[in-house]
Amino acid sequence: MNVSLPFEHRQSAHCESGVISALLRHAGVPMSEPMAFGISAGLTFAYIPLVKFGGMPMIAYRMPPKGVIRGLTKRLCIRMNFETFRDPKAGMAALDRHLAAGRPVGAQTSVFWLDYFPPDMRFHFNAHNLVVYGKRGDRYLISDPVIDTPVECDGAGLEKSRFTRGMLAPKGLLYYPEHIPTQLGFADAIRKAIHFNAGMMLHAPLPFVGIRGVRYMANKLRKLRAPARPSRNTAACSSATWCACRKRSAPAARASVSCMPRSCRRLRRS
Amino acid sequence: MKKDEVPQHDAKAFQGRKKALYAQDEQGRLRIVPSSGWEAEEIVLDQAIAEFEAQAADALARARRGQASALEYHMYRQRMDVVLLAQSTGYFRWRVKRHLRPDLFARLPAAKLARYADALGLSVDEVRALPPGGP
């Protein structure tokens, strides 16, 4: 099968907002990544020591995966189609059908099995998002919003990425906007999003979310001691530094908050 | 952050690729600015990878002495740990831990090996084998 749908690739800072804004732009809606993120009210803060990623407490500064897509489309009354699959073969066949029908689709994948990622950036993180817009032979044409150019991935790698198991398993998720109203109520959506965001940051009923979460973590940081086993700590920082996509799972935040360069060097020396 | 303050530290891991960051241009508007990497991120990333590599090297040394199974080596080499491998195979954690024992791993039936091979993205023969070299 050879299909290459016209699709404008634009690099973005984060995968989910990048994919949904690209899909909407493709459908003719003027939508930048920051606007998509804003209307979705995807910004948040949560410090959850009970949930650990690689031994480190979770620090989130965006809503959980799918939160951006859901928030944005809900406020603009856009109906999305989400499909998940039990059988990988059926999932790949469905992807081919969408492409044959001339429809680029968003997909949730793992990062580890995508061969176009630089090897040092591949970790087992399952909530990455990308757009598949074509297929050449066995290779799929992919617009990955965190990569600076359009890329290709072989079918086996893409299948493995879409059907990894474990936390946040993608289950082959495919999605695309199914119905977009002719009149989009931007003004109303923006107002509601800001209201929602402010409410969440200021009045969340949980002590580890929003501004109270920031204070809670700040206090914890102040009490922080150098860990007995520095290597363990860095392993945790590890799991996801590079990809803006990982904003939620915090590793990027870990990088910026818990492991400033100087303190890292100190850890290394000790 | 201003446009010219965006870190450009040429991270090795990016392999020449750029990452998109938002920064203010001359008119104060936020625009995407390509970044070639940030030192802080690179340090953390390097340490993360070094940790996996150290674990894999340790497992390899023990596997050569017959104190660990090849599975443990491949697990770390594919940047997994027991929790992740358990999740990706559907086995319980205690079961994966048991299978890391060399004597039990050697007796694993092909079907179970295939499940590990699939989760690790290797062939069954690769999962059984250690890399050439060494004693």
Chai-1 contact restraints between the chains, C-beta under 6 A:
chainA,res_idxA,chainB,res_idxB,connection_type,confidence,min_distance_angstrom,max_distance_angstrom,comment,restraint_id
A,Q11,B,A20,contact,1.0,0.0,6.0,A-B,restraint_1
A,S12,B,A20,contact,1.0,0.0,6.0,A-B,restraint_2
A,A13,B,A20,contact,1.0,0.0,6.0,A-B,restraint_3
A,P118,B,A13,contact,1.0,0.0,6.0,A-B,restraint_4
A,P118,B,Q15,contact,1.0,0.0,6.0,A-B,restraint_5
A,D120,B,A13,contact,1.0,0.0,6.0,A-B,restraint_6
A,D120,B,I49,contact,1.0,0.0,6.0,A-B,restraint_7
A,M121,B,A13,contact,1.0,0.0,6.0,A-B,restraint_8
A,F123,B,R79,contact,1.0,0.0,6.0,A-B,restraint_9
A,H124,B,L84,contact,1.0,0.0,6.0,A-B,restraint_10
A,D148,B,R17,contact,1.0,0.0,6.0,A-B,restraint_11
A,D148,B,K18,contact,1.0,0.0,6.0,A-B,restraint_12
A,R165,B,Q87,contact,1.0,0.0,6.0,A-B,restraint_13
A,R165,B,S88,contact,1.0,0.0,6.0,A-B,restraint_14
A,G166,B,Q87,contact,1.0,0.0,6.0,A-B,restraint_15
A,G166,B,S88,contact,1.0,0.0,6.0,A-B,restraint_16
A,S231,B,E51,contact,1.0,0.0,6.0,A-B,restraint_17
A,T234,B,Q47,contact,1.0,0.0,6.0,A-B,restraint_18
A,A235,B,E51,contact,1.0,0.0,6.0,A-B,restraint_19
A,C237,B,V44,contact,1.0,0.0,6.0,A-B,restraint_20
A,S238,B,A48,contact,1.0,0.0,6.0,A-B,restraint_21
A,T241,B,E41,contact,1.0,0.0,6.0,A-B,restraint_22
A,T241,B,V44,contact,1.0,0.0,6.0,A-B,restraint_23
A,T241,B,L45,contact,1.0,0.0,6.0,A-B,restraint_24
A,W242,B,L45,contact,1.0,0.0,6.0,A-B,restraint_25
A,A255,B,A40,contact,1.0,0.0,6.0,A-B,restraint_26
A,A255,B,E41,contact,1.0,0.0,6.0,A-B,restraint_27
A,A255,B,V44,contact,1.0,0.0,6.0,A-B,restraint_28
A,C259,B,V44,contact,1.0,0.0,6.0,A-B,restraint_29
A,P261,B,E39,contact,1.0,0.0,6.0,A-B,restraint_30
A,P261,B,A40,contact,1.0,0.0,6.0,A-B,restraint_31
A,P261,B,I43,contact,1.0,0.0,6.0,A-B,restraint_32
A,C264,B,I43,contact,1.0,0.0,6.0,A-B,restraint_33
